[in-house]
Amino acid sequence: MEIIGRSRETALLNTYAASSQAEFVAVYGRRRVGKTFLISKTLGNQMIFETSGVLMGERGEQFSAFNQSLRRVGYKGKLPNKWMDAFFALEQTLTPLLDDKKRQVIFIDELPCFDVARTRFVVALGHFWNSFVSKHDNLMLVVCGSATSWMVDNIVNNRGGLHNRITHLLHLNPFTLFQCEQFFQWRKMPWDRLAILQAYMVFGGIPYYLSLIEPGESLTQAVDRLLFARQGELYEEYERLFASLFLHPEPYIDIIRALATHRYGLTRNEVAAVLNKSNGGDLSKQLENLVQCDFIRYHRVRRKKLSKTGGYYTLTDFFMQFYHSFLESMPSDEHYWSHNFRSPKVNTYFGLSYERVCMAHIPQIKKAIGIDKIGTEYYSWRSNDSNQRAQVDLIIERADRIINLCEIKYSEGLYTIDKSEDLKLRTRQTAFVDQTETRYGIMPTFITYANNISHQITMDDLFNE
């Protein structure tokens, strides 16, 4: 199977591999986003050692997995049960296999799993890099993990032996709509862009989820089979996601559930109030962990000026939003999606999800507007004035002193702005200008199928590269 939709990431990995020095590359991103596949396909022919941590494994299982990998490359000594000894055994085993004339890759997958309590794995890894790998210009150490917050805290921002040792970081993001279309075309699936968009609103741009859709299926058939059928491959995926990432997943699930029921997001204070918990360091860390895992996003807030604090957290993971909208109280109908696809509830869901799709495709929107070369800040805005309540889905504030006030409307056909809608748009614009006291020029921008507004972006624009 070839690599689809990852031309940039493949090129970067090949560039790192072609350098003339030792490289330490950390690849991280959401579970199921395709990290292992990308690394194996791109660097597989250069790997001299490969191992993987055991998801939800205990101490003995982690050492067993590492020791088995040692055996596969020829280690015949006593099996270590301490990480410092394990990496020394790896060094002894690899030394006779080194070839200074070509790049050789050491790949450690699911790195966070190895760091079980009180085993000092990170310390041993740092020593392995400093004492062995960094001494050989042809070696390339690649580490990978789905527990993104752990990767950032312990590898990227390490203050010990790994401090400033990472030579390259690669954050693998979910597919964009452009990449999803490439993927569907490669699989010879004759879906139009509306069907791909709707699939994105259910599964997000997660390659593994999309790969489970059979080429001969419609979207409704695939959703029923994978999510609503009791034996569906993604039937228990939600629980698996959290269990594989967090030792104590309950607080994280509570935050996701709170954000799933608040369309416009919540401030940290509001999250604490909804959950009836302290607004302290634990909550801040949990929110940051979810941001790093690509599950939620923090939006800066615009009042009289753009503030770095007091912003809103919103749920951005489409699969999680779908779960809380339809699967949390699992319906007994295993063909629920087919039977309810045209229902008001589903249509409302698509409308709210379309806003999230747009927020995930800001570069494409900027390109469609013609401002991709201009510096910008983007955010949502909601009024704090009880007499002038208003909400703007997306605001793009530009360095050329223009603000695009974007109104996002999902529609499967042509969307027409009537007098009532026009009045609402003007009211929102007035409220925004009054409350922020901005002196920038305001340019109303519609993101939909609109046919009677001068500045519009259509669904097709979101499919741009």
N, C-alpha and C positions, 0 to 999 in steps of 0.2 A: 504493500500500500504506500503510495507516494504522499508527500507532505502537501497539503492544500491550504492556501490562505495564510501561509507563514513565510512569505518571501523575505520580509525584512528581518525577522528573527533568525531565519536560516543563514542569511548573508552575514549577520552579526557573529553568529557562532563560528562560521567559516573564517571570518576575519580574525577572531580571537585565536583560532587554531593555527592560523598562518603566521602568527607573530614569532619573534625570535627570542622570547623570554618565557619564563615560567608564568603560567596564568592560573588565577583562582576565580572561577566564575560561579556566581550564585544565581540560580534560576528559581523564581517563586511565582505563585499565583494560585487562584482558586482550584480546589479539587475538581477533577474531570476536565480541566481546560486543555490538556494535551501536553504537559511539560515533559513527561517521560518519553512519549512518542517522538516529540521534536528532537530531543537530545539523542535518543537511540538511533533515529533515522539519519541525523546529520553527522554524528560523531562515532557511530557504531563501529565502523571499520578501523578506528584508531584507538579503541578502548583496550587497555591492558589489564584493567581491573574494574569490576562492576559489582555493586551490592545494593541492597535495599532494606530499609527498616520495615518492621512488621507493624502494620496499622493496629492500634489498640493492643499491641503485644506487651508482655511483661519483660522484666530484666533478662531472665534466662533465654527467652525467645529471641530477644534482640542479639545477644551474644551468639546464639546458635546460628542465626541468619548470617551474621558477619563471618563466623568461623567456617560455615559451609562455602562461602565465597572465597575465603582463603584457600580452602582445600582445592577448589576448582582451578586455581592458578598455580597449584603445585606445593603448597605449604604442607610440611610433614611433621612439624614439631608439636609440642604440647599445646592444646587448645587454650587460649588465654581467657580469663574471666575478668580482666580489668582493661579499660580502654587504652591506657598507656601501653600495656603489653600487646594489645591487639594491633595497634598501629605500628609498633616496633616489629611485630611479626610480618605485617604487610610490607614494611620497608625491606626486611631481610628477603622476602619472597620476590619482590619486584626488582631488586638491585641486579640480579643476573639477567633479567629480561630487558633491561634498558637498552635502547638504541638511540644514540645521540643524533643520528641522521634523519630521524622522522619524529613527528609529533605523536605522543602517547598520552592517552586520556585515562584518568582515574575518576570514576563516576560513582557518587554516593547518593542514592535516591531515597526519598522519604526520610531525609536527615533528622527532622525533629523526633521521629520515633525512637531513634537510638538514645536520645537524651533522657533516659529514665532516671528517677530520683536518686540523687547522691552517687552517681557513677562518674561524674566529672567528664562527660563525653566531650564537651566543647573545649575544655582545657587540653585534652589529649589531641583533638583535631588541630588546635592551634599549634601545638608542639610538632605534630606531623608535618604541617605546612612549613613552619619556620626551620625545622632541622633537616627536612628531607626534600620535599617537593620544590621549594623555592631555590634549592641548590642546583636544580637540573633545568636548563633552559628549554628542553624539549617536553617537559611534563606539563600537563594541564589538569588541574583538579576542578571538577564540576560537581557542585552540590545542589540538591533540588529538594523542595518541600512544599506540601500543600498547606501546612500550618503557617500561613504567611506572617502572622504576628510573631510567632516564634523565630522565624527566619530573620525578620527585621531586628528584633530585640537581641538575639544571640549571635547572629552572624554579621549582619549589615552594620549594626550599631554596637558591636562588641567593644568593651573597654579593656579586655585582657590581651591574651596572646594573639587574637585575631584582629586587634585594632588596626584599621586602615590596611588590612592585608588583602581584602577583596579587590581584584583588579577590574572586574566587570560585573555589573548587575543587569539582570534581564527579567523584567516583570512581564509575564505572559498574561495578556488580557483575553477576555472572551472575544469571540469573533464579532466583527461589525456585520451589518447587513450585506455589505459588499462581499465579505469573505464567506458569509453564509450562502449567498448566491453562487459563488465559485464552487462551494462544496456541493450544493445540490446539482449544479450542472455537471460536475465531475462524476457524480453518481447516476447521471442520466435520468434525473427525476424532473418531469415536465411541469413543475409548479410555477405559477406566475408569481409576481412580486407580492401581491396581496397575501397569498398563501404563505410565502416565506416570512413576510412581516408578522402574520398571525402566529406562525410557529415560533418566531423570535419572542413574542409576547408570552408564550407558554414555557419554552425551554431556555430562553436566553441564547446567547451566542456560545453555548457550551458544546464543543465538538463531539464529546462522547454521547451526550443526549441526542444530538442530531443524527449521529451514526446509527442509532437504534431504530430510526424510522425506515421501514422497508420501502424500496423503490416503487412498488406497485400500490402503496397505500395513499389514501387521502389524509389530510391533517386530522380530521375527526376520528378516523379509524385508528391512527397512530396514538392519539391521546387516550382513547378508550383502552387500547391494548396495553400501553405502557404505564398508565397512571391510575385508571379506574378499575381494571381487572385485578382480582385478588392475587394472581400470579404474575402481575406485570413487573417488568424488570426495574421500574422506577417506583414501585408501590411503596417501598420503605426507604427510598433514597433520602428523604428529608432527615430522618433520624440518623442515618448513616453519616451524613454530612457533618453534623454537630459532634457525634460521638468520635469521629476520626480527627477532629480539630481541637477539641477542648476537653480537658480532664473532667471539668464540671460544667456541662453544657447548659444546664437549666437557666442560669441568669441570661445567657446569650439568646436562648429561645424566647424568653420573656420580652427582651428588647425588640427582637424581630417581630413578635406578635403585636406589640404596641405600635410599632411603626407601620405594620401592614394595615392597620385600621385607621391610620391618619394620613389622608391623601397628601396633604401639604407638608408633612413632616412635623417633627417636634424638636424644640430646644432641649438642651441637657436638663434644664430645670423641669421642663414638661415631661420628659421621660421619667425622671425621678418621681414626679407627682403621680403619673399614671400607674407606675409600678409600686407606689407607696414605699420607696426605699430611699436611703440616704444619698444625697447628691455629693458624694465624696470621691476619693481617689479610685475606689473599686469600680464605680460606674464609669468614670472617665476612661479607665484602662479598658473596660469591656467595650465601650463605644469605639475606642481607637482600634482595638483588635478586630472588630467587625468591619471597620473601614479598610484596614489593611488586607482583610480577606476578600475584598470586593463585594461584600454583601450589602453594605450601606454606604452612603456618601454624605459628607459634610458640606453644606452650602453656606458660604459667607452671606451676610445680610446687609442690605442697603437701607440706611435710614437717611440722615442728612449727609453721611459719608459712608463709604464702604468700610465695614467693621470686620476685624478678624475674630471677634468673640461674639457670643450670643447668636450664632447661626443655627441653622436647622439641620437635623439628621433626617434623611429619607431612605427608605428601602429601595435599593436599585437592582437587587437580584430577582430576575423575572420568575425563576422557578419557585423561589420562596414566596413571592407574592401570589403566584397561582395556587400554591399549596394552601395558604391561609384563606384564599378566596373560595376554594372549591373542595379541597381535600382534607382539611383539618377535621371536619365532621363528615367523615367519608360516607357519601351516599351509597345506598345498596345497589343502585342501578349501575351495572358494569358497562353500560353504553350511555352513560349520563351525558357525555359531551356531544355525541351524535344526536341525542334526543333534545338537547337544550341549546344547540349551537346558535340558533336564531333568537334566543330568549332575551328579554331586556337586561337580565343580570349579566349575561355573557357580553352583550354589546356595551354595557357600562364598564365592564372589566377591560375590554379592548380600548375604550376611550381613555381610561386612566393609565393603562399601560403604554399607550401611544406617547403620552407625555414623558414617560421614562425612556422610551426609545429615543425621543428627540434629545433628551439630556445626555444620552449615551453617544450621540452623534453630533456633538458641537462642532468638530472640525468640518464635517460635511455641510452643516448649516452655514458656517462662516464662508465656506467656499461658494455655496449657492448664492449668498448675499453679495459676494465679491469682496469680502473683507478678510480673506485668509492671510493676507500679508500685514494686517494691522493688529497692533497689540490690543488685547481685550481682557475684560473680566466678565464672568457670567455667574448668574445667581437667580434664584426665585425671589419674589417679594410678596409680602402680605402686610396689609394695613394694621396699624396698632390703634387707629382712631375708631372708636365705637360708632361715631356718627358718619363715618366715611369708609365702611368696610369694603375691601377690594383685595384681589389676589391676581398676580401676574405670573403665568406659568414659567416663563423664561425671559430674562433680561440680559442683553449683551451690551455691555458698556465699553465703548471704543476709545482708543487714544486720540481719534480725530474729533472728539467731543460730540459724538452722535450716540444715542441709545436706541437700540432695537428692542421695542416692547413686543415680544412674541406671544401670540395667542395660538394655542395648539388645539386642533379639533380633529378627532378621528372620524373618518367617513369612508365607507366603501364605494361611494359615488361622488358626484359633484356636490360640493357644499356651497350654499348660497348664504350670504350675509343679509338678513332682512333688517328692517328698521329697528326692531327690538334689540337684535344682536349688536347693531351698530351703536345704539345708545349705551349698551353695557361696555363696549370697548372704549367709547369716549369717556365714560364715567371712570373706568379704571385708569385711563391715562391721566385724567385730571387729578384723581386721588394720588397717584404716584408723584406727579409734579408738585402738588401742594405739600405733601408730607415729607418728601426728600429735599424740596427746595432746589432741585437740580436746575442748572442753567444750560445743560446740554440740549441739543436738538433731539426731538422725539420722532422716531420712525416706526409706526405700527407695522408689524410683520406677521403674516398669517402662515401657519404651517399646517397644510391640509390639502384638499382638492379645490380650494376656493377659486371662484372665477370672476370676482368683481372687486378685487382689492389690488392696489398697484404693486405692493411688495409682498410676494407670496413665495412659499417653498412647498413643493409637493413631495409625496412619498418617494418618487423616483430620485429626488435629490439626495435622500438619505442613503441611497445605494451607491453613491460615488465612492471611489477609493479614498 
